[in-house]
Amino acid sequence: MGPPNETTWLRLRHRLSPSTGEHLLRAYTSRDGRTWTAGGAWTLLADSRIPVGLSSMGRGGTTAEFDCVRVRRP
């Protein structure tokens, strides 16, 4: 993932594999909301449910705030 910033944008992209029906997911981060850096990618079985959750991990004393969280159907 890209380097952290005072504000870091997160985007998760979901698509279905046309050949297998598997769920293909990739994470992206941005420091400005316009330029995106690709991060981790995951493949889930076609019949998988995809739970969505947010977590922040940092050094002691670090806090995180999430706002403008949107989940859209593919």
PQR file with spaces between the fields and no chain letter, atoms N, CA, C, O and H, PARSE charges and radii, in Angstrom:
ATOM       1  N    MET     1       0.839   -1.166    0.000 -0.4000 1.5000
ATOM       2  CA   MET     1       0.000    0.000    0.000 -0.0000 2.0000
ATOM       3  C    MET     1       0.888    1.234    0.000  0.5500 1.7000
ATOM       4  O    MET     1       2.083    1.163    0.287 -0.5500 1.4000
ATOM       5  N    GLY     2       0.286    2.350   -0.323 -0.4000 1.5000
ATOM       6  CA   GLY     2       1.036    3.596   -0.365 -0.0000 2.0000
ATOM       7  C    GLY     2       1.375    4.111    1.027  0.5500 1.7000
ATOM       8  O    GLY     2       0.881    3.578    2.022 -0.5500 1.4000
ATOM       9  H    GLY     2      -0.685    2.408   -0.556  0.4000 1.0000
ATOM      10  N    PRO     3       2.210    5.138    1.106 -0.5600 1.5000
ATOM      11  CA   PRO     3       2.608    5.686    2.404  0.2800 2.0000
ATOM      12  C    PRO     3       1.428    6.378    3.096  0.5500 1.7000
ATOM      13  O    PRO     3       0.572    6.958    2.428 -0.5500 1.4000
ATOM      14  N    PRO     4       1.382    6.319    4.430 -0.5600 1.5000
ATOM      15  CA   PRO     4       0.295    6.968    5.149  0.2800 2.0000
ATOM      16  C    PRO     4       0.414    8.487    5.101  0.5500 1.7000
ATOM      17  O    PRO     4       1.474    9.033    4.795 -0.5500 1.4000
ATOM      18  N    ASN     5      -0.664    9.138    5.401 -0.4000 1.5000
ATOM      19  CA   ASN     5      -0.736   10.590    5.401 -0.0000 2.0000
ATOM      20  C    ASN     5      -1.715   11.002    6.497  0.5500 1.7000
ATOM      21  O    ASN     5      -2.376   10.147    7.085 -0.5500 1.4000
ATOM      22  H    ASN     5      -1.525    8.694    5.650  0.4000 1.0000
ATOM      23  N    GLU     6      -1.814   12.279    6.776 -0.4000 1.5000
ATOM      24  CA   GLU     6      -2.809   12.760    7.746 -0.0000 2.0000
ATOM      25  C    GLU     6      -4.192   12.261    7.355  0.5500 1.7000
ATOM      26  O    GLU     6      -4.969   11.841    8.212 -0.5500 1.4000
ATOM      27  H    GLU     6      -1.276   12.975    6.298  0.4000 1.0000
ATOM      28  N    THR     7      -4.503   12.305    6.059 -0.4000 1.5000
ATOM      29  CA   THR     7      -5.717   11.711    5.504 -0.0000 2.0000
ATOM      30  C    THR     7      -5.289   10.716    4.442  0.5500 1.7000
ATOM      31  O    THR     7      -4.559   11.065    3.514 -0.5500 1.4000
ATOM      32  H    THR     7      -3.872   12.647    5.362  0.4000 1.0000
ATOM      33  N    THR     8      -5.737    9.488    4.574 -0.4000 1.5000
ATOM      34  CA   THR     8      -5.432    8.445    3.590 -0.0000 2.0000
ATOM      35  C    THR     8      -6.747    7.868    3.105  0.5500 1.7000
ATOM      36  O    THR     8      -7.586    7.450    3.904 -0.5500 1.4000
ATOM      37  H    THR     8      -6.330    9.204    5.327  0.4000 1.0000
ATOM      38  N    TRP     9      -6.921    7.847    1.806 -0.4000 1.5000
ATOM      39  CA   TRP     9      -8.120    7.313    1.190 -0.0000 2.0000
ATOM      40  C    TRP     9      -7.912    5.826    0.943  0.5500 1.7000
ATOM      41  O    TRP     9      -6.801    5.391    0.641 -0.5500 1.4000
ATOM      42  H    TRP     9      -6.240    8.186    1.158  0.4000 1.0000
ATOM      43  N    LEU    10      -8.978    5.048    1.071 -0.4000 1.5000
ATOM      44  CA   LEU    10      -8.936    3.616    0.816 -0.0000 2.0000
ATOM      45  C    LEU    10     -10.033    3.258   -0.173  0.5500 1.7000
ATOM      46  O    LEU    10     -11.163    3.734   -0.068 -0.5500 1.4000
ATOM      47  H    LEU    10      -9.881    5.401    1.317  0.4000 1.0000
ATOM      48  N    ARG    11      -9.686    2.420   -1.127 -0.4000 1.5000
ATOM      49  CA   ARG    11     -10.666    1.943   -2.109 -0.0000 2.0000
ATOM      50  C    ARG    11     -10.466    0.439   -2.255  0.5500 1.7000
ATOM      51  O    ARG    11      -9.339   -0.036   -2.394 -0.5500 1.4000
ATOM      52  H    ARG    11      -8.768    2.033   -1.212  0.4000 1.0000
ATOM      53  N    LEU    12     -11.553   -0.295   -2.224 -0.4000 1.5000
ATOM      54  CA   LEU    12     -11.517   -1.732   -2.481 -0.0000 2.0000
ATOM      55  C    LEU    12     -12.287   -1.983   -3.766  0.5500 1.7000
ATOM      56  O    LEU    12     -13.452   -1.606   -3.888 -0.5500 1.4000
ATOM      57  H    LEU    12     -12.469    0.090   -2.111  0.4000 1.0000
ATOM      58  N    ARG    13     -11.635   -2.613   -4.710 -0.4000 1.5000
ATOM      59  CA   ARG    13     -12.277   -2.883   -6.004 -0.0000 2.0000
ATOM      60  C    ARG    13     -12.664   -4.351   -6.050  0.5500 1.7000
ATOM      61  O    ARG    13     -11.865   -5.228   -5.723 -0.5500 1.4000
ATOM      62  H    ARG    13     -10.689   -2.920   -4.611  0.4000 1.0000
ATOM      63  N    HIS    14     -13.892   -4.604   -6.456 -0.4000 1.5000
ATOM      64  CA   HIS    14     -14.410   -5.962   -6.567 -0.0000 2.0000
ATOM      65  C    HIS    14     -14.864   -6.206   -7.995  0.5500 1.7000
ATOM      66  O    HIS    14     -15.534   -5.369   -8.602 -0.5500 1.4000
ATOM      67  H    HIS    14     -14.541   -3.892   -6.722  0.4000 1.0000
ATOM      68  N    ARG    15     -14.494   -7.352   -8.515 -0.4000 1.5000
ATOM      69  CA   ARG    15     -15.045   -7.775   -9.802 -0.0000 2.0000
ATOM      70  C    ARG    15     -15.144   -9.288   -9.798  0.5500 1.7000
ATOM      71  O    ARG    15     -14.515   -9.956   -8.977 -0.5500 1.4000
ATOM      72  H    ARG    15     -13.951   -8.031   -8.022  0.4000 1.0000
ATOM      73  N    LEU    16     -15.923   -9.822  -10.703 -0.4000 1.5000
ATOM      74  CA   LEU    16     -16.083  -11.268  -10.822 -0.0000 2.0000
ATOM      75  C    LEU    16     -15.273  -11.759  -12.010  0.5500 1.7000
ATOM      76  O    LEU    16     -15.264  -11.136  -13.072 -0.5500 1.4000
ATOM      77  H    LEU    16     -16.434   -9.279  -11.370  0.4000 1.0000
ATOM      78  N    SER    17     -14.598  -12.874  -11.822 -0.4000 1.5000
ATOM      79  CA   SER    17     -13.871  -13.488  -12.924 -0.0000 2.0000
ATOM      80  C    SER    17     -14.889  -14.039  -13.918  0.5500 1.7000
ATOM      81  O    SER    17     -15.759  -14.821  -13.532 -0.5500 1.4000
ATOM      82  H    SER    17     -14.605  -13.380  -10.960  0.4000 1.0000
ATOM      83  N    PRO    18     -14.799  -13.648  -15.187 -0.5600 1.5000
ATOM      84  CA   PRO    18     -15.774  -14.143  -16.160  0.2800 2.0000
ATOM      85  C    PRO    18     -15.656  -15.646  -16.402  0.5500 1.7000
ATOM      86  O    PRO    18     -16.641  -16.288  -16.764 -0.5500 1.4000
ATOM      87  N    SER    19     -14.477  -16.211  -16.208 -0.4000 1.5000
ATOM      88  CA   SER    19     -14.292  -17.629  -16.500 -0.0000 2.0000
ATOM      89  C    SER    19     -14.639  -18.544  -15.327  0.5500 1.7000
ATOM      90  O    SER    19     -15.115  -19.659  -15.542 -0.5500 1.4000
ATOM      91  H    SER    19     -13.676  -15.689  -15.914  0.4000 1.0000
ATOM      92  N    THR    20     -14.409  -18.094  -14.089 -0.4000 1.5000
ATOM      93  CA   THR    20     -14.620  -18.965  -12.923 -0.0000 2.0000
ATOM      94  C    THR    20     -15.727  -18.489  -11.988  0.5500 1.7000
ATOM      95  O    THR    20     -16.219  -19.269  -11.173 -0.5500 1.4000
ATOM      96  H    THR    20     -14.022  -17.189  -13.915  0.4000 1.0000
ATOM      97  N    GLY    21     -16.128  -17.224  -12.090 -0.4000 1.5000
ATOM      98  CA   GLY    21     -17.109  -16.664  -11.176 -0.0000 2.0000
ATOM      99  C    GLY    21     -16.523  -16.302   -9.817  0.5500 1.7000
ATOM     100  O    GLY    21     -17.254  -15.877   -8.921 -0.5500 1.4000
ATOM     101  H    GLY    21     -15.728  -16.590  -12.752  0.4000 1.0000
ATOM     102  N    GLU    22     -15.197  -16.467   -9.652 -0.4000 1.5000
ATOM     103  CA   GLU    22     -14.551  -16.115   -8.391 -0.0000 2.0000
ATOM     104  C    GLU    22     -14.581  -14.608   -8.176  0.5500 1.7000
ATOM     105  O    GLU    22     -14.639  -13.830   -9.128 -0.5500 1.4000
ATOM     106  H    GLU    22     -14.603  -16.812  -10.380  0.4000 1.0000
ATOM     107  N    HIS    23     -14.540  -14.214   -6.910 -0.4000 1.5000
ATOM     108  CA   HIS    23     -14.490  -12.807   -6.535 -0.0000 2.0000
ATOM     109  C    HIS    23     -13.030  -12.357   -6.541  0.5500 1.7000
ATOM     110  O    HIS    23     -12.188  -12.972   -5.888 -0.5500 1.4000
ATOM     111  H    HIS    23     -14.493  -14.846   -6.137  0.4000 1.0000
ATOM     112  N    LEU    24     -12.734  -11.302   -7.267 -0.4000 1.5000
ATOM     113  CA   LEU    24     -11.390  -10.743   -7.327 -0.0000 2.0000
ATOM     114  C    LEU    24     -11.425   -9.386   -6.638  0.5500 1.7000
ATOM     115  O    LEU    24     -12.168   -8.495   -7.048 -0.5500 1.4000
ATOM     116  H    LEU    24     -13.418  -10.802   -7.797  0.4000 1.0000
ATOM     117  N    LEU    25     -10.619   -9.232   -5.587 -0.4000 1.5000
ATOM     118  CA   LEU    25     -10.597   -7.998   -4.806 -0.0000 2.0000
ATOM     119  C    LEU    25      -9.196   -7.414   -4.793  0.5500 1.7000
ATOM     120  O    LEU    25      -8.214   -8.151   -4.697 -0.5500 1.4000
ATOM     121  H    LEU    25     -10.016   -9.956   -5.253  0.4000 1.0000
ATOM     122  N    ARG    26      -9.096   -6.085   -4.890 -0.4000 1.5000
ATOM     123  CA   ARG    26      -7.803   -5.405   -4.798 -0.0000 2.0000
ATOM     124  C    ARG    26      -8.000   -4.120   -4.000  0.5500 1.7000
ATOM     125  O    ARG    26      -8.991   -3.411   -4.170 -0.5500 1.4000
ATOM     126  H    ARG    26      -9.893   -5.486   -4.969  0.4000 1.0000
ATOM     127  N    ALA    27      -7.029   -3.833   -3.120 -0.4000 1.5000
ATOM     128  CA   ALA    27      -7.061   -2.623   -2.301 -0.0000 2.0000
ATOM     129  C    ALA    27      -6.190   -1.546   -2.934  0.5500 1.7000
ATOM     130  O    ALA    27      -5.155   -1.847   -3.530 -0.5500 1.4000
ATOM     131  H    ALA    27      -6.224   -4.410   -2.981  0.4000 1.0000
ATOM     132  N    TYR    28      -6.607   -0.298   -2.804 -0.4000 1.5000
ATOM     133  CA   TYR    28      -5.855    0.853   -3.283 -0.0000 2.0000
ATOM     134  C    TYR    28      -5.842    1.913   -2.187  0.5500 1.7000
ATOM     135  O    TYR    28      -6.810    2.034   -1.436 -0.5500 1.4000
ATOM     136  H    TYR    28      -7.447   -0.053   -2.320  0.4000 1.0000
ATOM     137  N    THR    29      -4.755    2.684   -2.086 -0.4000 1.5000
ATOM     138  CA   THR    29      -4.717    3.826   -1.176 -0.0000 2.0000
ATOM     139  C    THR    29      -4.317    5.073   -1.946  0.5500 1.7000
ATOM     140  O    THR    29      -3.701    4.999   -3.010 -0.5500 1.4000
ATOM     141  H    THR    29      -3.969    2.585   -2.696  0.4000 1.0000
ATOM     142  N    SER    30      -4.683    6.223   -1.384 -0.4000 1.5000
ATOM     143  CA   SER    30      -4.355    7.504   -2.000 -0.0000 2.0000
ATOM     144  C    SER    30      -4.128    8.532   -0.902  0.5500 1.7000
ATOM     145  O    SER    30      -4.802    8.515    0.128 -0.5500 1.4000
ATOM     146  H    SER    30      -5.184    6.283   -0.520  0.4000 1.0000
ATOM     147  N    ARG    31      -3.184    9.414   -1.130 -0.4000 1.5000
ATOM     148  CA   ARG    31      -2.942   10.512   -0.194 -0.0000 2.0000
ATOM     149  C    ARG    31      -3.758   11.752   -0.554  0.5500 1.7000
ATOM     150  O    ARG    31      -3.923   12.649    0.274 -0.5500 1.4000
ATOM     151  H    ARG    31      -2.637    9.428   -1.967  0.4000 1.0000
ATOM     152  N    ASP    32      -4.272   11.807   -1.797 -0.4000 1.5000
ATOM     153  CA   ASP    32      -5.005   12.997   -2.239 -0.0000 2.0000
ATOM     154  C    ASP    32      -6.398   12.691   -2.803  0.5500 1.7000
ATOM     155  O    ASP    32      -7.125   13.617   -3.163 -0.5500 1.4000
ATOM     156  H    ASP    32      -4.138   11.079   -2.469  0.4000 1.0000
ATOM     157  N    GLY    33      -6.781   11.423   -2.887 -0.4000 1.5000
ATOM     158  CA   GLY    33      -8.080   11.050   -3.433 -0.0000 2.0000
ATOM     159  C    GLY    33      -8.128   11.036   -4.948  0.5500 1.7000
ATOM     160  O    GLY    33      -9.191   10.804   -5.525 -0.5500 1.4000
ATOM     161  H    GLY    33      -6.190   10.671   -2.595  0.4000 1.0000
ATOM     162  N    ARG    34      -6.998   11.279   -5.608 -0.4000 1.5000
ATOM     163  CA   ARG    34      -6.938   11.294   -7.070 -0.0000 2.0000
ATOM     164  C    ARG    34      -5.918   10.302   -7.636  0.5500 1.7000
ATOM     165  O    ARG    34      -6.176    9.660   -8.654 -0.5500 1.4000
ATOM     166  H    ARG    34      -6.135   11.467   -5.139  0.4000 1.0000
ATOM     167  N    THR    35      -4.768   10.177   -6.983 -0.4000 1.5000
ATOM     168  CA   THR    35      -3.704    9.288   -7.440 -0.0000 2.0000
ATOM     169  C    THR    35      -3.695    8.059   -6.537  0.5500 1.7000
ATOM     170  O    THR    35      -3.544    8.182   -5.321 -0.5500 1.4000
ATOM     171  H    THR    35      -4.558   10.698   -6.156  0.4000 1.0000
ATOM     172  N    TRP    36      -3.856    6.871   -7.126 -0.4000 1.5000
ATOM     173  CA   TRP    36      -4.045    5.650   -6.353 -0.0000 2.0000
ATOM     174  C    TRP    36      -2.867    4.701   -6.501  0.5500 1.7000
ATOM     175  O    TRP    36      -2.291    4.572   -7.581 -0.5500 1.4000
ATOM     176  H    TRP    36      -3.979    6.770   -8.113  0.4000 1.0000
ATOM     177  N    THR    37      -2.508    4.028   -5.390 -0.4000 1.5000
ATOM     178  CA   THR    37      -1.447    3.025   -5.374 -0.0000 2.0000
ATOM     179  C    THR    37      -2.085    1.675   -5.067  0.5500 1.7000
ATOM     180  O    THR    37      -2.766    1.514   -4.054 -0.5500 1.4000
ATOM     181  H    THR    37      -2.976    4.133   -4.513  0.4000 1.0000
ATOM     182  N    ALA    38      -1.857    0.703   -5.958 -0.4000 1.5000
ATOM     183  CA   ALA    38      -2.416   -0.641   -5.767 -0.0000 2.0000
ATOM     184  C    ALA    38      -1.698   -1.346   -4.632  0.5500 1.7000
ATOM     185  O    ALA    38      -0.485   -1.222   -4.464 -0.5500 1.4000
ATOM     186  H    ALA    38      -1.304    0.834   -6.782  0.4000 1.0000
ATOM     187  N    GLY    39      -2.472   -2.087   -3.861 -0.4000 1.5000
ATOM     188  CA   GLY    39      -1.909   -2.860   -2.761 -0.0000 2.0000
ATOM     189  C    GLY    39      -2.270   -4.323   -2.915  0.5500 1.7000
ATOM     190  O    GLY    39      -2.199   -4.877   -4.011 -0.5500 1.4000
ATOM     191  H    GLY    39      -3.457   -2.188   -3.998  0.4000 1.0000
ATOM     192  N    GLY    40      -2.655   -4.944   -1.816 -0.4000 1.5000
ATOM     193  CA   GLY    40      -2.936   -6.373   -1.791 -0.0000 2.0000
ATOM     194  C    GLY    40      -4.101   -6.772   -2.683  0.5500 1.7000
ATOM     195  O    GLY    40      -4.987   -5.970   -2.982 -0.5500 1.4000
ATOM     196  H    GLY    40      -2.712   -4.493   -0.925  0.4000 1.0000
ATOM     197  N    ALA    41      -4.075   -8.034   -3.100 -0.4000 1.5000
ATOM     198  CA   ALA    41      -5.145   -8.594   -3.922 -0.0000 2.0000
ATOM     199  C    ALA    41      -5.547   -9.947   -3.338  0.5500 1.7000
ATOM     200  O    ALA    41      -4.716  -10.683   -2.804 -0.5500 1.4000
ATOM     201  H    ALA    41      -3.356   -8.685   -2.857  0.4000 1.0000
ATOM     202  N    TRP    42      -6.834  -10.258   -3.450 -0.4000 1.5000
ATOM     203  CA   TRP    42      -7.356  -11.507   -2.927 -0.0000 2.0000
ATOM     204  C    TRP    42      -8.307  -12.115   -3.931  0.5500 1.7000
ATOM     205  O    TRP    42      -8.968  -11.407   -4.690 -0.5500 1.4000
ATOM     206  H    TRP    42      -7.509   -9.661   -3.884  0.4000 1.0000
ATOM     207  N    THR    43      -8.370  -13.441   -3.930 -0.4000 1.5000
ATOM     208  CA   THR    43      -9.335  -14.179   -4.734 -0.0000 2.0000
ATOM     209  C    THR    43     -10.154  -15.036   -3.784  0.5500 1.7000
ATOM     210  O    THR    43      -9.599  -15.781   -2.977 -0.5500 1.4000
ATOM     211  H    THR    43      -7.833  -14.016   -3.313  0.4000 1.0000
ATOM     212  N    LEU    44     -11.480  -14.930   -3.880 -0.4000 1.5000
ATOM     213  CA   LEU    44     -12.379  -15.714   -3.039 -0.0000 2.0000
ATOM     214  C    LEU    44     -13.233  -16.613   -3.921  0.5500 1.7000
ATOM     215  O    LEU    44     -13.552  -16.263   -5.058 -0.5500 1.4000
ATOM     216  H    LEU    44     -11.930  -14.325   -4.536  0.4000 1.0000
ATOM     217  N    LEU    45     -13.594  -17.758   -3.396 -0.4000 1.5000
ATOM     218  CA   LEU    45     -14.417  -18.697   -4.144 -0.0000 2.0000
ATOM     219  C    LEU    45     -15.721  -18.058   -4.606  0.5500 1.7000
ATOM     220  O    LEU    45     -16.219  -17.114   -3.991 -0.5500 1.4000
ATOM     221  H    LEU    45     -13.335  -18.042   -2.473  0.4000 1.0000
ATOM     222  N    ALA    46     -16.262  -18.588   -5.698 -0.4000 1.5000
ATOM     223  CA   ALA    46     -17.456  -18.016   -6.317 -0.0000 2.0000
ATOM     224  C    ALA    46     -18.642  -17.939   -5.366  0.5500 1.7000
ATOM     225  O    ALA    46     -19.433  -17.000   -5.455 -0.5500 1.4000
ATOM     226  H    ALA    46     -15.857  -19.354   -6.197  0.4000 1.0000
ATOM     227  N    ASP    47     -18.785  -18.901   -4.458 -0.4000 1.5000
ATOM     228  CA   ASP    47     -19.949  -18.902   -3.563 -0.0000 2.0000
ATOM     229  C    ASP    47     -19.658  -18.222   -2.218  0.5500 1.7000
ATOM     230  O    ASP    47     -20.423  -18.386   -1.267 -0.5500 1.4000
ATOM     231  H    ASP    47     -18.143  -19.664   -4.386  0.4000 1.0000
ATOM     232  N    SER    48     -18.569  -17.467   -2.132 -0.4000 1.5000
ATOM     233  CA   SER    48     -18.192  -16.799   -0.883 -0.0000 2.0000
ATOM     234  C    SER    48     -19.048  -15.565   -0.616  0.5500 1.7000
ATOM     235  O    SER    48     -19.459  -14.860   -1.537 -0.5500 1.4000
ATOM     236  H    SER    48     -17.947  -17.334   -2.905  0.4000 1.0000
ATOM     237  N    ARG    49     -19.306  -15.324    0.662 -0.4000 1.5000
ATOM     238  CA   ARG    49     -19.888  -14.055    1.098 -0.0000 2.0000
ATOM     239  C    ARG    49     -18.714  -13.146    1.409  0.5500 1.7000
ATOM     240  O    ARG    49     -17.678  -13.617    1.877 -0.5500 1.4000
ATOM     241  H    ARG    49     -18.972  -15.897    1.411  0.4000 1.0000
ATOM     242  N    ILE    50     -18.854  -11.863    1.159 -0.4000 1.5000
ATOM     243  CA   ILE    50     -17.753  -10.925    1.372 -0.0000 2.0000
ATOM     244  C    ILE    50     -18.140   -9.936    2.461  0.5500 1.7000
ATOM     245  O    ILE    50     -18.839   -8.958    2.192 -0.5500 1.4000
ATOM     246  H    ILE    50     -19.695  -11.480    0.778  0.4000 1.0000
ATOM     247  N    PRO    51     -17.688  -10.183    3.699 -0.5600 1.5000
ATOM     248  CA   PRO    51     -17.955   -9.207    4.758  0.2800 2.0000
ATOM     249  C    PRO    51     -17.024   -8.006    4.599  0.5500 1.7000
ATOM     250  O    PRO    51     -15.885   -8.154    4.155 -0.5500 1.4000
ATOM     251  N    VAL    52     -17.501   -6.840    4.955 -0.4000 1.5000
ATOM     252  CA   VAL    52     -16.694   -5.621    4.850 -0.0000 2.0000
ATOM     253  C    VAL    52     -16.435   -5.101    6.257  0.5500 1.7000
ATOM     254  O    VAL    52     -17.360   -4.983    7.060 -0.5500 1.4000
ATOM     255  H    VAL    52     -18.427   -6.720    5.315  0.4000 1.0000
ATOM     256  N    GLY    53     -15.177   -4.789    6.554 -0.4000 1.5000
ATOM     257  CA   GLY    53     -14.822   -4.239    7.851 -0.0000 2.0000
ATOM     258  C    GLY    53     -13.616   -3.329    7.709  0.5500 1.7000
ATOM     259  O    GLY    53     -12.832   -3.476    6.772 -0.5500 1.4000
ATOM     260  H    GLY    53     -14.426   -4.884    5.902  0.4000 1.0000
ATOM     261  N    LEU    54     -13.462   -2.402    8.619 -0.4000 1.5000
ATOM     262  CA   LEU    54     -12.321   -1.487    8.597 -0.0000 2.0000
ATOM     263  C    LEU    54     -11.528   -1.630    9.886  0.5500 1.7000
ATOM     264  O    LEU    54     -12.094   -1.797   10.966 -0.5500 1.4000
ATOM     265  H    LEU    54     -14.099   -2.282    9.381  0.4000 1.0000
ATOM     266  N    SER    55     -10.222   -1.563    9.755 -0.4000 1.5000
ATOM     267  CA   SER    55      -9.342   -1.656   10.908 -0.0000 2.0000
ATOM     268  C    SER    55      -8.165   -0.731   10.675  0.5500 1.7000
ATOM     269  O    SER    55      -7.735   -0.540    9.537 -0.5500 1.4000
ATOM     270  H    SER    55      -9.763   -1.427    8.877  0.4000 1.0000
ATOM     271  N    SER    56      -7.650   -0.166   11.731 -0.4000 1.5000
ATOM     272  CA   SER    56      -6.474    0.694   11.630 -0.0000 2.0000
ATOM     273  C    SER    56      -5.427    0.187   12.614  0.5500 1.7000
ATOM     274  O    SER    56      -5.726   -0.054   13.783 -0.5500 1.4000
ATOM     275  H    SER    56      -7.999   -0.321   12.656  0.4000 1.0000
ATOM     276  N    MET    57      -4.207    0.030   12.132 -0.4000 1.5000
ATOM     277  CA   MET    57      -3.132   -0.442   12.993 -0.0000 2.0000
ATOM     278  C    MET    57      -1.982    0.543   12.929  0.5500 1.7000
ATOM     279  O    MET    57      -1.549    0.936   11.846 -0.5500 1.4000
ATOM     280  H    MET    57      -3.965    0.226   11.182  0.4000 1.0000
ATOM     281  N    GLY    58      -1.497    0.932   14.070 -0.4000 1.5000
ATOM     282  CA   GLY    58      -0.389    1.876   14.106 -0.0000 2.0000
ATOM     283  C    GLY    58       0.361    1.750   15.416  0.5500 1.7000
ATOM     284  O    GLY    58       0.102    0.853   16.218 -0.5500 1.4000
ATOM     285  H    GLY    58      -1.849    0.613   14.950  0.4000 1.0000
ATOM     286  N    ARG    59       1.265    2.636   15.613 -0.4000 1.5000
ATOM     287  CA   ARG    59       2.049    2.636   16.847 -0.0000 2.0000
ATOM     288  C    ARG    59       1.214    3.145   18.008  0.5500 1.7000
ATOM     289  O    ARG    59       0.160    3.748   17.803 -0.5500 1.4000
ATOM     290  H    ARG    59       1.475    3.366   14.961  0.4000 1.0000
ATOM     291  N    GLY    60       1.675    2.906   19.216 -0.4000 1.5000
ATOM     292  CA   GLY    60       0.966    3.333   20.421 -0.0000 2.0000
ATOM     293  C    GLY    60       0.582    4.800   20.373  0.5500 1.7000
ATOM     294  O    GLY    60       1.366    5.639   19.929 -0.5500 1.4000
ATOM     295  H    GLY    60       2.531    2.416   19.382  0.4000 1.0000
ATOM     296  N    GLY    61      -0.610    5.104   20.826 -0.4000 1.5000
ATOM     297  CA   GLY    61      -1.078    6.483   20.857 -0.0000 2.0000
ATOM     298  C    GLY    61      -1.681    6.961   19.548  0.5500 1.7000
ATOM     299  O    GLY    61      -2.162    8.092   19.470 -0.5500 1.4000
ATOM     300  H    GLY    61      -1.246    4.422   21.187  0.4000 1.0000
ATOM     301  N    THR    62      -1.666    6.130   18.524 -0.4000 1.5000
ATOM     302  CA   THR    62      -2.236    6.502   17.236 -0.0000 2.0000
ATOM     303  C    THR    62      -3.733    6.228   17.254  0.5500 1.7000
ATOM     304  O    THR    62      -4.174    5.176   17.716 -0.5500 1.4000
ATOM     305  H    THR    62      -1.276    5.212   18.587  0.4000 1.0000
ATOM     306  N    THR    63      -4.498    7.166   16.757 -0.4000 1.5000
ATOM     307  CA   THR    63      -5.937    6.953   16.625 -0.0000 2.0000
ATOM     308  C    THR    63      -6.326    7.103   15.164  0.5500 1.7000
ATOM     309  O    THR    63      -5.612    7.722   14.375 -0.5500 1.4000
ATOM     310  H    THR    63      -4.139    8.020   16.382  0.4000 1.0000
ATOM     311  N    ALA    64      -7.451    6.535   14.824 -0.4000 1.5000
ATOM     312  CA   ALA    64      -7.941    6.634   13.447 -0.0000 2.0000
ATOM     313  C    ALA    64      -9.418    6.988   13.481  0.5500 1.7000
ATOM     314  O    ALA    64     -10.140    6.634   14.413 -0.5500 1.4000
ATOM     315  H    ALA    64      -8.030    6.032   15.466  0.4000 1.0000
ATOM     316  N    GLU    65      -9.844    7.686   12.454 -0.4000 1.5000
ATOM     317  CA   GLU    65     -11.235    8.054   12.286 -0.0000 2.0000
ATOM     318  C    GLU    65     -11.634    7.675   10.875  0.5500 1.7000
ATOM     319  O    GLU    65     -10.912    7.970    9.923 -0.5500 1.4000
ATOM     320  H    GLU    65      -9.257    7.973   11.697  0.4000 1.0000
ATOM     321  N    PHE    66     -12.762    7.034   10.735 -0.4000 1.5000
ATOM     322  CA   PHE    66     -13.265    6.676    9.410 -0.0000 2.0000
ATOM     323  C    PHE    66     -14.500    7.512    9.143  0.5500 1.7000
ATOM     324  O    PHE    66     -15.392    7.599    9.987 -0.5500 1.4000
ATOM     325  H    PHE    66     -13.349    6.795   11.508  0.4000 1.0000
ATOM     326  N    ASP    67     -14.556    8.130    7.968 -0.4000 1.5000
ATOM     327  CA   ASP    67     -15.770    8.849    7.595 -0.0000 2.0000
ATOM     328  C    ASP    67     -16.041    8.621    6.121  0.5500 1.7000
ATOM     329  O    ASP    67     -15.172    8.173    5.372 -0.5500 1.4000
ATOM     330  H    ASP    67     -13.832    8.060    7.282  0.4000 1.0000
ATOM     331  N    CYS    68     -17.235    8.931    5.729 -0.4000 1.5000
ATOM     332  CA   CYS    68     -17.647    8.781    4.327 -0.0000 2.0000
ATOM     333  C    CYS    68     -17.432    7.339    3.842  0.5500 1.7000
ATOM     334  O    CYS    68     -16.861    7.119    2.773 -0.5500 1.4000
ATOM     335  H    CYS    68     -17.940    9.294    6.337  0.4000 1.0000
ATOM     336  N    VAL    69     -17.888    6.371    4.627 -0.4000 1.5000
ATOM     337  CA   VAL    69     -17.762    4.964    4.253 -0.0000 2.0000
ATOM     338  C    VAL    69     -18.959    4.612    3.382  0.5500 1.7000
ATOM     339  O    VAL    69     -20.105    4.805    3.789 -0.5500 1.4000
ATOM     340  H    VAL    69     -18.352    6.550    5.494  0.4000 1.0000
ATOM     341  N    ARG    70     -18.696    4.094    2.181 -0.4000 1.5000
ATOM     342  CA   ARG    70     -19.749    3.716    1.258 -0.0000 2.0000
ATOM     343  C    ARG    70     -19.520    2.294    0.793  0.5500 1.7000
ATOM     344  O    ARG    70     -18.388    1.909    0.502 -0.5500 1.4000
ATOM     345  H    ARG    70     -17.765    3.938    1.851  0.4000 1.0000
ATOM     346  N    VAL    71     -20.571    1.518    0.721 -0.4000 1.5000
ATOM     347  CA   VAL    71     -20.494    0.177    0.160 -0.0000 2.0000
ATOM     348  C    VAL    71     -21.512    0.136   -0.967  0.5500 1.7000
ATOM     349  O    VAL    71     -22.690    0.434   -0.765 -0.5500 1.4000
ATOM     350  H    VAL    71     -21.491    1.830    0.957  0.4000 1.0000
ATOM     351  N    ARG    72     -21.053   -0.233   -2.146 -0.4000 1.5000
ATOM     352  CA   ARG    72     -21.928   -0.288   -3.309 -0.0000 2.0000
ATOM     353  C    ARG    72     -21.974   -1.709   -3.836  0.5500 1.7000
ATOM     354  O    ARG    72     -20.978   -2.431   -3.778 -0.5500 1.4000
ATOM     355  H    ARG    72     -20.097   -0.475   -2.310  0.4000 1.0000
ATOM     356  N    ARG    73     -23.111   -2.105   -4.342 -0.4000 1.5000
ATOM     357  CA   ARG    73     -23.227   -3.437   -4.960 -0.0000 2.0000
ATOM     358  C    ARG    73     -22.460   -3.435   -6.272  0.5500 1.7000
ATOM     359  O    ARG    73     -22.443   -2.431   -6.983 -0.5500 1.4000
ATOM     360  H    ARG    73     -23.920   -1.519   -4.389  0.4000 1.0000
ATOM     361  N    PRO    74     -21.822   -4.562   -6.595 -0.5600 1.5000
ATOM     362  CA   PRO    74     -21.102   -4.634   -7.891  0.2800 2.0000
ATOM     363  C    PRO    74     -22.055   -4.622   -9.068  0.5500 1.7000
ATOM     364  O    PRO    74     -21.618   -4.676  -10.218 -0.5500 1.4000
